[in-house]
């Protein structure tokens, strides 16, 4: 059966002072595997904490995070990838483009600080900088919501209005952000078209089930029709035990079906629910969880426009029952 392994690439000459919680690279000697006269080997973290990621491409990079199907983890991905980028030292503006059903502010713990939205900016009730909510934990991360819950958008609001907002963010006196992340609403209706209009690259979030994959395949076609060619895939809620038991498609199977470059694989993690309810993104947890590490690795690849590979592993042999000896 097929599953996923992470293939790290490390720089042996540290030139970057790690952020908080970064794992130190220390030599480790294993007496069971080393010979008496052998030298200790160095165990390094999968995350490349010994250098800062090199930003690739023209800035600001406008990335829409979409899926088509609801509930696959778009907003969770936006929150965790966005804060990971901020921790790497890049300026980030996250736009919640879901009209009436916004949730990004809840996942970030900023719901009580959203006083103005894009609707008030377009109506002339406030300035754009007043609608931006700066995160107190990482000052280079800002949130911008399209509208307030249960509010109605103006009739003329659409893709052109969001393009104006993105252009205004680029022309800010304090400088353009390095990344503008757009949290796309579910579905492929007018809200989806509005969210993808200003983007020049996309992250497609999916899960290894047939309903999510069918919707993802449809979204890929719509993104390409809109002129977005740089599309990477994030596979969420992966369970290796079910993959080995042939109860879930592997990440490599998903990649072959959709034909996209793989940005990251997020394992199933119960800590995601806890962090969502607390309004504290997973990547800020210390010690980090597997899902938190996977989100940080995906953010690293996004910065350098890199991808990861899925490799084959052997399938676990099935347990034989007593009756199997009699052909049962």
C-alpha positions as CSV (number, residue, x, y, z in Angstrom):
1,X,0.0,0.0,0.0
2,X,1.1,3.6,-0.4
3,X,1.7,6.2,2.3
4,X,3.7,9.4,2.7
5,X,7.1,10.1,4.1
6,X,8.6,13.5,4.5
7,X,11.9,14.1,2.7
8,X,13.8,16.9,4.5
9,X,16.4,19.1,3.0
10,X,18.8,20.6,5.5
11,X,21.5,23.3,5.3
12,X,24.5,22.1,7.4
13,X,25.7,25.7,8.0
14,X,23.3,27.6,10.2
15,X,22.9,31.2,9.3
16,X,19.6,32.0,10.9
17,X,18.7,32.5,14.5
18,X,15.7,30.2,15.2
19,X,12.3,31.5,16.4
20,X,10.8,30.6,19.7
21,X,10.5,26.9,20.2
22,X,13.0,25.9,17.5
23,X,14.6,22.6,18.0
24,X,18.4,22.7,18.5
25,X,20.6,20.5,16.5
26,X,22.5,18.3,18.9
27,X,24.7,15.3,18.4
28,X,23.2,12.0,19.5
29,X,25.0,8.8,20.1
30,X,23.1,5.5,20.0
31,X,25.2,2.8,21.7
32,X,23.2,0.0,20.1
33,X,23.9,1.1,16.5
34,X,27.4,2.8,16.7
35,X,30.6,0.9,16.7
36,X,33.2,1.6,19.5
37,X,35.4,3.9,17.4
38,X,32.7,5.6,15.3
39,X,31.8,9.2,15.6
40,X,28.3,10.4,16.8
41,X,25.9,11.4,14.1
42,X,23.7,14.5,14.1
43,X,19.9,14.2,14.4
44,X,18.3,17.2,12.7
45,X,14.7,18.3,12.8
46,X,12.5,17.8,9.8
47,X,11.8,21.5,9.9
48,X,14.7,23.6,8.6
49,X,15.1,25.7,11.7
50,X,18.8,26.4,11.0
51,X,18.0,29.0,8.3
52,X,15.3,31.4,7.2
53,X,13.3,30.3,4.1
54,X,14.2,32.2,1.0
55,X,11.2,34.0,-0.5
56,X,10.6,33.0,-4.1
57,X,8.6,34.9,-6.7
58,X,7.3,38.5,-6.9
59,X,5.7,40.0,-3.8
60,X,3.1,40.3,-2.7
61,X,2.1,36.8,-3.5
62,X,-1.7,36.5,-3.5
63,X,-2.7,32.9,-2.6
64,X,-6.2,31.7,-2.5
65,X,-6.9,28.7,-0.3
66,X,-9.8,26.7,-1.7
67,X,-11.4,23.3,-2.0
68,X,-14.9,23.3,-3.3
69,X,-16.2,21.0,-0.6
70,X,-16.9,22.4,2.8
71,X,-15.4,21.1,6.0
72,X,-12.0,19.9,4.6
73,X,-9.9,22.4,6.5
74,X,-9.5,25.5,4.4
75,X,-9.9,28.0,7.3
76,X,-7.7,25.8,9.6
77,X,-5.0,25.8,6.8
78,X,-5.2,29.5,6.3
79,X,-4.8,30.3,10.0
80,X,-1.9,27.9,10.6
81,X,0.0,28.5,7.4
82,X,-0.5,32.3,7.8
83,X,0.9,32.3,11.3
84,X,3.7,30.0,10.3
85,X,4.7,32.6,7.6
86,X,4.6,35.3,10.2
87,X,6.8,33.3,12.5
88,X,9.3,32.9,9.6
89,X,9.5,36.7,9.5
90,X,7.2,37.6,6.6
91,X,4.4,40.1,6.6
92,X,1.0,38.4,6.1
93,X,-2.5,39.7,5.5
94,X,-5.2,37.0,5.7
95,X,-8.6,37.8,4.1
96,X,-11.7,35.9,5.2
97,X,-13.7,36.0,2.0
98,X,-16.6,34.0,3.3
99,X,-19.6,36.4,3.4
100,X,-21.9,35.9,6.4
101,X,-20.3,32.7,7.6
102,X,-16.8,33.9,8.5
103,X,-14.8,31.7,10.9
104,X,-11.2,32.7,10.4
105,X,-11.4,35.3,13.2
106,X,-12.6,32.5,15.6
107,X,-9.7,30.2,14.8
108,X,-7.2,33.1,15.4
109,X,-8.9,34.2,18.6
110,X,-9.6,37.7,17.1
111,X,-13.4,37.6,17.0
112,X,-13.8,40.4,19.7
113,X,-11.4,42.8,17.8
114,X,-13.2,42.9,14.4
115,X,-14.9,46.3,14.5
116,X,-14.7,47.2,10.8
117,X,-14.8,45.1,7.6
118,X,-14.3,45.6,3.9
119,X,-17.9,46.6,3.5
120,X,-17.4,49.6,5.8
121,X,-14.2,50.5,3.8
122,X,-16.1,50.4,0.5
123,X,-18.9,52.5,2.0
124,X,-16.4,55.1,3.2
125,X,-17.2,54.5,6.9
126,X,-13.6,53.8,7.8
127,X,-10.0,53.5,6.4
128,X,-8.5,50.3,5.3
129,X,-5.9,50.3,8.1
130,X,-8.8,50.5,10.6
131,X,-10.4,47.4,9.2
132,X,-7.1,45.4,9.5
133,X,-6.8,43.5,12.8
134,X,-3.2,43.0,13.9
135,X,-2.4,39.9,15.9
136,X,-0.9,40.6,19.3
137,X,1.3,37.5,19.2
138,X,2.9,38.3,15.8
139,X,2.6,41.9,14.8
140,X,3.4,41.1,11.1
141,X,0.2,39.1,10.8
142,X,-3.1,40.9,10.1
143,X,-6.7,39.8,9.5
144,X,-9.2,41.4,7.2
145,X,-12.8,40.3,7.1
146,X,-15.1,40.9,4.1
147,X,-18.3,41.5,6.1
148,X,-19.9,41.0,9.5
149,X,-22.0,37.9,10.3
150,X,-25.6,38.2,9.1
151,X,-24.8,41.2,7.1
152,X,-25.6,41.7,3.4
153,X,-23.1,42.8,0.8
154,X,-23.7,45.6,-1.6
155,X,-25.1,44.6,-4.9
156,X,-22.0,45.7,-6.8
157,X,-19.6,43.7,-4.6
158,X,-17.7,41.1,-6.6
159,X,-14.3,40.2,-7.9
160,X,-13.4,43.7,-8.9
161,X,-14.1,45.0,-5.4
162,X,-11.7,42.4,-3.9
163,X,-9.1,43.3,-6.6
164,X,-9.4,46.9,-5.4
165,X,-8.8,45.7,-1.8
166,X,-5.7,43.7,-2.8
167,X,-4.4,46.7,-4.8
168,X,-4.9,49.0,-1.8
169,X,-3.0,46.6,0.4
170,X,-0.1,46.6,-2.1
171,X,-0.1,50.4,-2.1
172,X,-0.1,50.9,1.7
173,X,2.4,53.6,2.9
174,X,4.0,51.2,5.4
175,X,4.7,48.8,2.6
176,X,3.2,45.9,0.8
177,X,2.8,42.6,2.6
178,X,4.8,39.6,1.5
179,X,1.8,37.3,1.4
180,X,-2.0,37.9,1.0
181,X,-3.9,34.7,1.9
182,X,-7.5,34.6,0.8
183,X,-9.7,32.1,2.7
184,X,-12.2,31.0,0.0
185,X,-15.8,30.0,0.9
186,X,-17.1,26.6,0.1
187,X,-18.9,25.9,-3.2
188,X,-18.3,27.3,-6.6
189,X,-20.9,30.1,-6.7
190,X,-20.4,33.8,-6.7
191,X,-18.4,33.8,-3.5
192,X,-15.9,31.4,-5.0
193,X,-15.5,33.5,-8.1
194,X,-15.0,36.7,-6.0
195,X,-12.3,35.0,-3.9
196,X,-10.2,33.6,-6.7
197,X,-10.3,36.8,-8.9
198,X,-7.3,38.6,-7.4
199,X,-5.2,35.5,-6.8
200,X,-2.2,34.4,-8.9
201,X,-1.6,31.0,-7.2
202,X,-3.8,28.6,-5.3
203,X,-3.6,26.0,-2.5
204,X,-6.2,23.3,-3.0
205,X,-7.2,21.6,0.3
206,X,-8.7,18.1,0.1
207,X,-9.2,14.9,2.1
208,X,-8.6,11.3,0.9
209,X,-12.3,10.6,0.2
210,X,-14.1,10.4,-3.1
211,X,-16.6,13.2,-2.5
212,X,-13.8,15.7,-1.7
213,X,-11.8,14.5,-4.6
214,X,-14.6,15.0,-7.1
215,X,-15.2,18.5,-5.9
216,X,-11.5,19.2,-6.0
217,X,-11.2,18.1,-9.6
218,X,-14.0,20.4,-10.5
219,X,-12.3,23.3,-8.7
220,X,-9.0,22.7,-10.6
221,X,-10.8,23.2,-13.9
222,X,-12.3,26.5,-12.7
223,X,-9.0,27.8,-11.4
224,X,-7.3,27.0,-14.7
225,X,-10.1,28.7,-16.6
226,X,-9.5,31.8,-14.5
227,X,-5.9,31.8,-15.4
228,X,-4.4,30.4,-12.2
229,X,-1.8,27.8,-13.2
230,X,0.2,27.6,-10.0
231,X,-1.9,25.2,-8.1
232,X,-0.6,23.1,-5.2
233,X,-2.4,20.5,-3.2
234,X,-2.7,20.0,0.6
235,X,-4.1,16.6,1.7
236,X,-5.7,16.9,5.1
237,X,-6.9,14.4,7.8
238,X,-4.7,11.6,6.6
239,X,-4.7,8.4,8.7
240,X,-1.8,6.0,8.0
241,X,-3.5,3.2,9.9
242,X,-6.5,3.3,7.5
243,X,-4.2,3.6,4.5
244,X,-2.3,0.4,5.5
245,X,-5.6,-1.3,6.1
246,X,-6.8,-0.3,2.6
247,X,-9.6,1.7,4.1
248,X,-8.4,5.0,2.8
249,X,-6.7,6.2,-0.3
250,X,-3.0,7.1,0.1
251,X,-1.6,10.5,-0.6
252,X,0.1,9.2,-3.6
253,X,-3.2,7.9,-5.0
254,X,-4.7,11.3,-4.4
255,X,-1.8,13.0,-6.2
256,X,-2.1,10.7,-9.2
257,X,-5.9,11.3,-9.4
258,X,-5.7,15.1,-9.3
259,X,-2.3,15.6,-11.0
260,X,-1.1,18.4,-8.7
261,X,2.1,19.1,-7.0
262,X,2.0,18.2,-3.3
263,X,2.5,21.1,-0.8
264,X,1.8,19.1,2.3
265,X,0.2,16.3,4.1
266,X,-1.6,16.9,7.4
267,X,-2.2,13.9,9.6
268,X,-5.4,13.4,11.6
269,X,-4.9,15.1,15.0
270,X,-7.4,15.5,17.8
271,X,-5.4,18.6,18.9
272,X,-6.9,20.5,15.9
273,X,-10.3,20.6,17.6
274,X,-8.9,21.8,20.9
275,X,-6.9,24.5,19.2
276,X,-9.9,25.6,17.2
277,X,-12.1,25.9,20.3
278,X,-9.4,27.9,22.1
279,X,-8.8,30.3,19.2
280,X,-5.1,29.3,19.4
281,X,-3.7,28.0,16.1
282,X,-2.0,24.7,16.2
283,X,1.4,25.9,15.0
284,X,1.8,28.0,18.2
285,X,1.6,24.9,20.5
286,X,4.7,23.9,22.4
287,X,5.7,21.1,22.2
288,X,4.4,20.9,18.6
289,X,2.1,18.2,17.4
290,X,2.5,16.3,14.2
291,X,-0.2,18.3,12.5
292,X,1.4,21.5,13.6
293,X,4.8,20.4,12.3
294,X,3.1,19.5,9.0
295,X,1.5,22.9,8.7
296,X,4.9,24.6,9.3
297,X,6.6,22.4,6.7
298,X,3.8,23.3,4.2
299,X,4.3,27.0,4.9
300,X,8.1,26.6,4.4
301,X,7.5,25.0,0.9
302,X,5.0,27.7,0.0
303,X,7.7,30.4,0.7
304,X,10.2,28.7,-1.5
305,X,7.7,27.5,-4.1
306,X,8.8,23.9,-3.3
307,X,6.9,20.6,-3.2
308,X,7.2,17.3,-1.4
309,X,7.2,13.7,-2.6
310,X,5.0,10.8,-1.7
311,X,6.9,7.5,-1.5
312,X,5.8,3.8,-1.3
313,X,5.9,1.8,1.8
314,X,5.2,-1.8,2.3
315,X,1.7,-2.8,3.3
316,X,1.2,-4.4,6.7
317,X,0.4,-8.1,6.4
318,X,-3.2,-8.9,7.3
319,X,-3.8,-11.0,10.4
320,X,-4.9,-14.6,9.7
321,X,-7.7,-16.0,11.7
322,X,-7.9,-19.6,13.0
323,X,-10.4,-20.5,10.2
324,X,-8.0,-19.2,7.5
325,X,-6.1,-22.4,7.8
326,X,-9.2,-24.2,6.6
327,X,-9.7,-21.8,3.7
328,X,-12.0,-19.4,5.6
